[in-house]
Amino acid sequence: MPHQRHRQRAEAITADNDLRLCRFFGLSEGFWLRMQSSHYLRVAHRQLGDTLSQIQPWRQEVLNEVRGDVREPGAPQN
């Protein structure tokens, strides 16, 4: 894994690179992939702003109403 490649361009960490870097630095496998995912989530959260808070969580009752299913909550389904 030539070090020049990593200095010249920024790209997503691959599983292959994660395993190699973790072995070299003595870290648990997946460390760099988890760091990358965490970064992507923080960036997305910032970009979404208020949009995220406007999304209503999914509820089974709503789906039942849309389908015309009027069973009581917790009743066994056929």
C-alpha atoms as an extended CHARMM CRD file, in Angstrom:
* protein
*
        78  EXT
         1         1  MET       CA              0.0000000000        0.0000000000        0.0000000000  PROA      1               0.0000000000
         2         2  PRO       CA              2.1390000000        2.8940000000       -1.2540000000  PROA      2               0.0000000000
         3         3  HSD       CA              1.8540000000        5.9280000000        1.0160000000  PROA      3               0.0000000000
         4         4  GLN       CA              1.8810000000        8.3280000000       -1.9480000000  PROA      4               0.0000000000
         5         5  ARG       CA             -1.4600000000        6.9840000000       -3.1170000000  PROA      5               0.0000000000
         6         6  HSD       CA             -3.0970000000        8.1220000000        0.1210000000  PROA      6               0.0000000000
         7         7  ARG       CA             -1.4840000000       11.5440000000        0.1010000000  PROA      7               0.0000000000
         8         8  GLN       CA             -2.5170000000       12.3310000000       -3.4650000000  PROA      8               0.0000000000
         9         9  ARG       CA             -6.2520000000       11.6330000000       -3.2470000000  PROA      9               0.0000000000
        10        10  ALA       CA             -8.8490000000       11.3410000000       -0.5550000000  PROA      10              0.0000000000
        11        11  GLU       CA            -11.1120000000        8.3660000000       -0.9820000000  PROA      11              0.0000000000
        12        12  ALA       CA            -13.2670000000        6.1260000000        1.1310000000  PROA      12              0.0000000000
        13        13  ILE       CA            -11.5210000000        3.5300000000        3.2620000000  PROA      13              0.0000000000
        14        14  THR       CA            -11.9830000000        0.0290000000        1.8910000000  PROA      14              0.0000000000
        15        15  ALA       CA            -12.2530000000       -3.1520000000        3.9260000000  PROA      15              0.0000000000
        16        16  ASP       CA             -8.8590000000       -4.1590000000        2.5420000000  PROA      16              0.0000000000
        17        17  ASN       CA             -7.2310000000       -0.9020000000        3.6970000000  PROA      17              0.0000000000
        18        18  ASP       CA             -8.9860000000       -1.1030000000        7.0560000000  PROA      18              0.0000000000
        19        19  LEU       CA             -7.5710000000       -4.5610000000        7.7270000000  PROA      19              0.0000000000
        20        20  ARG       CA             -4.0790000000       -3.5300000000        6.6920000000  PROA      20              0.0000000000
        21        21  LEU       CA             -4.0720000000       -0.3170000000        8.7320000000  PROA      21              0.0000000000
        22        22  CYS       CA             -5.5630000000       -2.0250000000       11.7790000000  PROA      22              0.0000000000
        23        23  ARG       CA             -2.9350000000       -4.7510000000       11.6270000000  PROA      23              0.0000000000
        24        24  PHE       CA             -0.1360000000       -2.2020000000       11.2670000000  PROA      24              0.0000000000
        25        25  PHE       CA             -1.3390000000        0.0490000000       14.1090000000  PROA      25              0.0000000000
        26        26  GLY       CA             -2.5010000000       -2.8280000000       16.3460000000  PROA      26              0.0000000000
        27        27  LEU       CA             -6.1490000000       -1.7620000000       16.2990000000  PROA      27              0.0000000000
        28        28  SER       CA             -9.3070000000       -3.8620000000       16.2410000000  PROA      28              0.0000000000
        29        29  GLU       CA            -10.5290000000       -4.8100000000       12.7790000000  PROA      29              0.0000000000
        30        30  GLY       CA            -13.0970000000       -2.3330000000       11.4960000000  PROA      30              0.0000000000
        31        31  PHE       CA            -11.7190000000        0.6370000000       13.4410000000  PROA      31              0.0000000000
        32        32  TRP       CA            -11.1440000000        2.8220000000       10.3630000000  PROA      32              0.0000000000
        33        33  LEU       CA            -14.4280000000        1.8100000000        8.7420000000  PROA      33              0.0000000000
        34        34  ARG       CA            -16.2890000000        2.7450000000       11.9340000000  PROA      34              0.0000000000
        35        35  MET       CA            -14.4780000000        6.0940000000       12.0460000000  PROA      35              0.0000000000
        36        36  GLN       CA            -15.4280000000        6.7540000000        8.4370000000  PROA      36              0.0000000000
        37        37  SER       CA            -19.0840000000        5.8170000000        9.0330000000  PROA      37              0.0000000000
        38        38  SER       CA            -19.2260000000        8.0170000000       12.1060000000  PROA      38              0.0000000000
        39        39  HSD       CA            -17.8620000000       10.9420000000       10.0980000000  PROA      39              0.0000000000
        40        40  TYR       CA            -20.3690000000       10.3940000000        7.2740000000  PROA      40              0.0000000000
        41        41  LEU       CA            -23.2470000000       10.2900000000        9.7870000000  PROA      41              0.0000000000
        42        42  ARG       CA            -22.1510000000       13.5570000000       11.4280000000  PROA      42              0.0000000000
        43        43  VAL       CA            -21.8580000000       15.2730000000        8.0380000000  PROA      43              0.0000000000
        44        44  ALA       CA            -25.2670000000       13.9980000000        6.9120000000  PROA      44              0.0000000000
        45        45  HSD       CA            -26.8710000000       15.0640000000       10.2030000000  PROA      45              0.0000000000
        46        46  ARG       CA            -25.5020000000       18.5920000000        9.7530000000  PROA      46              0.0000000000
        47        47  GLN       CA            -26.6570000000       18.7360000000        6.1230000000  PROA      47              0.0000000000
        48        48  LEU       CA            -30.1680000000       17.4820000000        6.8680000000  PROA      48              0.0000000000
        49        49  GLY       CA            -30.7290000000       20.0600000000        9.5850000000  PROA      49              0.0000000000
        50        50  ASP       CA            -34.4090000000       20.4590000000       10.4380000000  PROA      50              0.0000000000
        51        51  THR       CA            -35.4980000000       18.0530000000        7.7040000000  PROA      51              0.0000000000
        52        52  LEU       CA            -34.6220000000       15.0980000000        9.8930000000  PROA      52              0.0000000000
        53        53  SER       CA            -36.8250000000       16.2770000000       12.7640000000  PROA      53              0.0000000000
        54        54  GLN       CA            -39.7930000000       16.6090000000       10.3760000000  PROA      54              0.0000000000
        55        55  ILE       CA            -39.7820000000       12.9000000000        9.5070000000  PROA      55              0.0000000000
        56        56  GLN       CA            -42.4880000000       11.0720000000       11.4340000000  PROA      56              0.0000000000
        57        57  PRO       CA            -41.4590000000        7.6680000000       12.8220000000  PROA      57              0.0000000000
        58        58  TRP       CA            -43.1640000000        4.6620000000       11.2310000000  PROA      58              0.0000000000
        59        59  ARG       CA            -45.9560000000        3.1040000000       13.2530000000  PROA      59              0.0000000000
        60        60  GLN       CA            -47.7580000000       -0.1780000000       12.6370000000  PROA      60              0.0000000000
        61        61  GLU       CA            -51.1140000000        1.4590000000       13.4170000000  PROA      61              0.0000000000
        62        62  VAL       CA            -50.7200000000        3.8800000000       10.5070000000  PROA      62              0.0000000000
        63        63  LEU       CA            -49.9700000000        1.0360000000        8.1020000000  PROA      63              0.0000000000
        64        64  ASN       CA            -53.0080000000       -0.8590000000        9.3650000000  PROA      64              0.0000000000
        65        65  GLU       CA            -55.2290000000        2.1890000000        8.7350000000  PROA      65              0.0000000000
        66        66  VAL       CA            -53.8990000000        2.5940000000        5.2100000000  PROA      66              0.0000000000
        67        67  ARG       CA            -54.6270000000       -1.0680000000        4.4930000000  PROA      67              0.0000000000
        68        68  GLY       CA            -58.0750000000       -0.8650000000        6.0710000000  PROA      68              0.0000000000
        69        69  ASP       CA            -57.0400000000       -3.2880000000        8.8010000000  PROA      69              0.0000000000
        70        70  VAL       CA            -58.9320000000       -2.3740000000       11.9850000000  PROA      70              0.0000000000
        71        71  ARG       CA            -57.6190000000       -5.0500000000       14.3580000000  PROA      71              0.0000000000
        72        72  GLU       CA            -56.9250000000       -4.0350000000       17.9040000000  PROA      72              0.0000000000
        73        73  PRO       CA            -53.2550000000       -3.3410000000       18.6730000000  PROA      73              0.0000000000
        74        74  GLY       CA            -51.5850000000       -6.5120000000       19.8920000000  PROA      74              0.0000000000
        75        75  ALA       CA            -54.2290000000       -8.8120000000       18.3740000000  PROA      75              0.0000000000
        76        76  PRO       CA            -52.7920000000      -11.8360000000       16.5670000000  PROA      76              0.0000000000
        77        77  GLN       CA            -52.4640000000      -11.5010000000       12.8170000000  PROA      77              0.0000000000
        78        78  ASN       CA            -53.6420000000      -14.1970000000       10.3980000000  PROA      78              0.0000000000
